Amino acid sequence: MKKFNRPITGGGRILAILLLTLSLPAFSQTGKQKKFLVCGDSKVLLVDYNKSRDSIPAIVWSWDAQQAKDLPEIYRTKMFRTMDDCKAINSGKQILVSSSSGAIAILNMKDGKVLFYAAVPNAHSIALLPGNLVAAAASTAKDGNKIMLFDQAKPDSPLFTDSLYSAHGLVWDQKRASLFALGYDVLREYKLVSKNRLELVNKWKIPGIGGHELMPVPDGENLFVTEHHGSWQFSLKTYSFTKIQGFPDAENIKSLGQNAEGQYIFTIPEKSWWTYHVKFHQPARTLAFPDMHVYKARWYSN
């Protein structure tokens, strides 16, 4: 077969560029998908960041406890009235949720079904542990102020509890096989020592009071911690707290996270404990949810 080695010039070069552009995958032109979860009232929303316009969010999925027919009536009408945490797990296939009205659950994204639910006084956070286990943070309430460990197959009674005043945050660190728990003025580290028991192995006083948010930093070596007066980064190597460089600090931050590209997502209460806005930084942006008492917002990974 005869080969042509002449360089492409003029109109031929333009045509070649057009053909190459048309042959590229669609995602290289539209950019990486970016979504986030929002929770408040009885709802959890999934929002497409890139499709949102101006301050109007593009909601692509939603779940409302009041419409969840697979929940008992008391959970539907009372115990999920004030959603306060939502975290994607299992590559975005499920969502962990907690409600300060007194419950936690695991939701299936595909069909919205409730896979697990349990009663937790003033629940403020939830984490998935190995072995089909779920940990929950019960904040200030009658029978609260503790962390609770559940087997998903036995939701009616916790396997283990440990007192922790104003328990607010939980993170399972798979690399270290540790559960980190945030209370009023302390950060704790637990180890799972058996199928039904956690053991406290370390604790650190936080640089403030009213510990609220606890989330992993994308580097896997730090945790975000917020308290009444500001936000911090806790090193899992040096066990020290430092201010978050480049982040616009504020009081009473309810949720704080960062994606792999470095963009922050956070919520700050405007009225009492809730807000109508989800804020972003690097780059900055604000999206409005005028019909919802937003408590937390999280980046969604799938």
C-alpha positions in Angstrom: 0.0 0.0 0.0 1.3 3.4 -0.9 2.0 5.8 2.0 1.6 9.5 2.0 4.0 11.4 4.2 3.3 15.0 3.1 2.5 17.3 6.0 -1.1 18.6 6.4 -1.3 22.3 5.6 -3.9 25.0 5.2 -7.5 23.8 5.1 -6.3 20.2 5.5 -4.9 21.1 8.9 -8.1 22.7 10.1 -10.1 19.7 8.9 -7.8 17.3 10.8 -8.3 19.3 14.0 -12.1 19.3 13.6 -12.1 15.5 13.1 -9.8 15.0 16.1 -12.1 17.2 18.3 -15.2 15.3 17.2 -13.6 12.0 18.0 -12.7 12.9 21.7 -14.9 11.5 24.5 -17.8 13.6 25.6 -16.5 14.0 29.2 -13.4 15.7 28.0 -15.6 18.6 26.7 -18.1 18.8 29.5 -15.7 18.4 32.4 -15.7 16.1 35.4 -19.1 15.5 37.1 -19.4 17.3 40.4 -22.3 16.6 42.8 -23.1 17.2 46.4 -25.6 16.2 49.1 -27.7 18.6 51.1 -29.8 17.6 54.2 -32.3 19.5 56.3 -35.9 19.2 57.5 -37.1 15.7 56.4 -35.1 15.7 53.2 -31.9 14.7 51.5 -31.0 16.2 48.1 -28.4 15.4 45.5 -27.4 18.5 43.5 -25.4 18.7 40.2 -22.9 21.5 40.8 -22.0 22.0 37.1 -25.7 22.1 35.9 -26.7 24.6 38.6 -27.2 28.1 37.3 -26.4 31.3 39.2 -27.6 30.6 42.7 -30.3 28.1 41.6 -29.4 24.4 42.4 -30.0 21.6 39.9 -31.5 18.9 42.0 -31.1 15.5 40.4 -32.3 13.2 43.2 -34.2 13.6 46.4 -35.5 11.6 49.4 -38.2 12.7 51.9 -38.7 10.7 55.0 -42.3 11.8 55.1 -42.8 9.9 51.8 -40.8 6.8 52.8 -43.5 4.1 53.0 -40.9 1.5 54.2 -40.4 3.5 57.4 -42.7 3.0 60.5 -45.1 6.0 60.9 -43.3 7.4 64.0 -40.0 7.5 62.0 -41.7 9.0 59.0 -43.6 11.7 60.8 -41.4 12.5 63.9 -38.0 10.9 64.1 -36.7 12.2 60.7 -38.1 15.7 60.9 -34.6 17.4 61.3 -32.0 15.7 59.1 -28.5 16.8 60.2 -26.0 14.5 58.4 -25.7 12.8 55.0 -22.7 10.9 53.7 -22.3 8.8 50.5 -20.9 5.3 51.0 -20.1 2.3 48.8 -19.1 4.3 45.8 -22.2 6.5 46.1 -24.6 3.6 46.0 -25.9 4.3 49.5 -26.3 7.3 51.8 -25.9 7.4 55.6 -28.3 9.8 57.2 -28.9 11.0 60.8 -31.7 13.2 62.3 -31.6 15.2 65.5 -35.2 14.2 65.9 -33.9 10.8 67.0 -32.9 8.4 64.2 -30.3 7.1 61.7 -30.7 5.3 58.5 -29.0 3.9 55.4 -30.7 4.8 52.1 -30.3 3.1 48.7 -29.7 5.7 46.0 -31.1 3.7 43.1 -34.6 3.2 44.4 -34.7 5.3 47.6 -35.4 2.3 49.8 -34.4 2.3 53.5 -31.9 -0.5 54.0 -31.5 0.1 57.8 -32.9 2.4 60.5 -32.5 2.7 64.2 -33.5 5.0 67.1 -30.6 7.3 68.3 -31.4 10.2 70.7 -30.5 13.6 69.1 -28.5 11.8 66.4 -25.8 14.0 64.9 -23.5 11.8 62.9 -23.2 8.3 61.5 -20.4 6.1 60.2 -20.2 2.7 58.5 -17.7 0.2 60.0 -16.5 -3.2 58.8 -18.5 -6.2 59.5 -21.9 -4.8 58.8 -21.6 -2.4 61.7 -22.9 1.2 62.1 -21.8 3.8 64.6 -23.9 6.8 65.6 -23.3 9.9 67.7 -26.1 10.8 70.1 -25.8 14.4 71.3 -27.3 16.2 74.3 -30.7 14.6 75.1 -32.3 12.3 77.6 -30.4 9.0 77.1 -28.0 10.8 74.8 -24.4 12.1 75.1 -22.8 8.9 73.8 -21.6 6.9 70.8 -23.6 3.8 69.9 -22.6 0.8 67.8 -25.2 -1.2 65.9 -25.3 -4.4 63.9 -27.4 -3.7 60.8 -29.1 -7.1 61.2 -30.2 -6.1 64.8 -31.2 -2.4 64.8 -33.4 -2.6 67.9 -30.6 -2.7 70.4 -27.0 -1.3 70.3 -24.1 -3.7 70.7 -22.0 -1.1 72.5 -22.2 2.4 73.9 -19.7 4.8 75.5 -20.5 8.1 77.1 -19.4 11.2 75.1 -20.9 14.5 76.1 -22.4 16.4 73.1 -21.3 13.7 70.6 -21.4 15.4 67.2 -19.0 13.8 64.7 -17.9 10.3 63.6 -15.4 9.3 60.9 -14.2 5.7 60.2 -10.6 5.8 59.0 -10.1 2.6 56.9 -6.4 3.1 56.6 -5.8 3.2 60.3 -8.8 1.0 61.2 -9.9 3.6 63.7 -13.2 5.4 64.6 -12.7 9.0 65.4 -15.4 10.7 67.5 -15.9 14.4 68.3 -17.5 15.6 71.5 -17.9 18.9 73.2 -14.2 19.6 73.9 -12.5 16.3 72.9 -11.5 14.3 69.9 -11.3 10.5 70.5 -9.9 7.5 68.7 -11.5 4.1 69.1 -10.4 0.6 67.8 -12.9 -2.1 66.9 -11.6 -4.9 69.2 -14.4 -7.4 68.5 -17.6 -7.8 66.6 -19.5 -5.9 69.3 -17.0 -3.7 71.1 -15.0 -0.5 70.6 -12.0 0.4 72.8 -10.8 4.0 73.5 -7.1 4.2 72.6 -6.5 7.9 72.3 -8.0 11.3 73.0 -7.0 15.0 72.4 -8.5 18.2 73.7 -9.7 20.3 70.8 -8.7 24.1 70.6 -12.2 25.3 71.7 -15.5 24.1 72.9 -18.7 22.9 71.2 -17.1 20.4 68.8 -19.3 20.2 65.8 -18.0 19.0 62.4 -15.6 16.1 61.8 -14.7 15.1 58.3 -11.7 13.6 56.5 -9.4 15.7 54.4 -8.9 14.3 50.9 -5.2 13.6 51.6 -6.2 10.9 54.1 -3.7 12.3 56.7 -5.9 15.0 58.3 -9.3 15.6 59.7 -11.4 18.8 59.5 -12.7 19.8 63.0 -15.0 22.7 63.7 -16.1 24.2 67.1 -18.0 27.3 68.3 -15.2 29.7 67.4 -13.6 28.4 64.3 -12.3 25.5 62.1 -9.2 23.4 62.3 -7.2 20.7 60.6 -6.0 17.8 62.8 -3.0 15.9 61.7 -3.2 12.2 62.1 0.6 12.0 62.0 1.6 14.7 64.5 -1.7 14.7 66.5 -1.8 18.5 66.4 -4.4 21.2 65.4 -3.6 24.0 62.9 -5.7 26.6 61.2 -6.9 25.7 57.7 -4.8 27.7 55.3 -6.8 29.6 52.7 -10.2 28.9 54.2 -12.4 31.8 55.2 -12.9 30.9 58.9 -16.1 31.6 60.7 -17.9 30.8 63.9 -20.4 27.9 64.3 -19.6 26.2 61.0 -22.0 23.2 60.8 -20.4 21.3 57.9 -17.1 21.5 56.1 -15.6 19.3 53.4 -13.2 19.5 50.5 -13.0 17.6 47.2 -9.9 16.2 45.5 -9.6 19.4 43.4 -9.3 21.5 46.6 -12.8 23.2 46.5 -14.4 23.6 49.9 -18.1 23.1 50.7 -19.5 24.4 53.9 -22.6 25.7 55.8 -22.9 28.5 58.3 -26.2 29.0 60.2 -28.1 32.1 59.4 -31.1 31.6 61.7 -30.6 29.5 64.9 -29.0 26.3 63.6 -30.0 26.4 60.0 -29.2 28.2 56.7 -30.8 28.7 53.3 -27.4 28.6 51.5 -24.6 26.2 50.7 -21.3 27.9 50.3 -18.2 27.0 48.3 -14.6 28.3 48.3 -11.7 28.0 45.8 -13.6 28.8 43.7 -16.2 30.7 45.6 -19.9 30.2 45.0 -23.2 30.2 46.8 -26.3 28.2 46.0 -29.7 29.0 47.6 -32.3 26.6 49.1 -35.1 29.0 50.1 -37.6 26.3 51.0 -35.3 24.2 53.2 -33.7 24.6 56.6 -30.2 23.4 55.4 -28.0 21.9 58.1 -25.2 20.1 56.3 -23.8 19.7 52.8 -21.3 17.1 51.6 -19.4 16.4 48.4 -20.9 13.2 46.7 -18.5 10.6 45.2 -19.6 7.8 42.9 
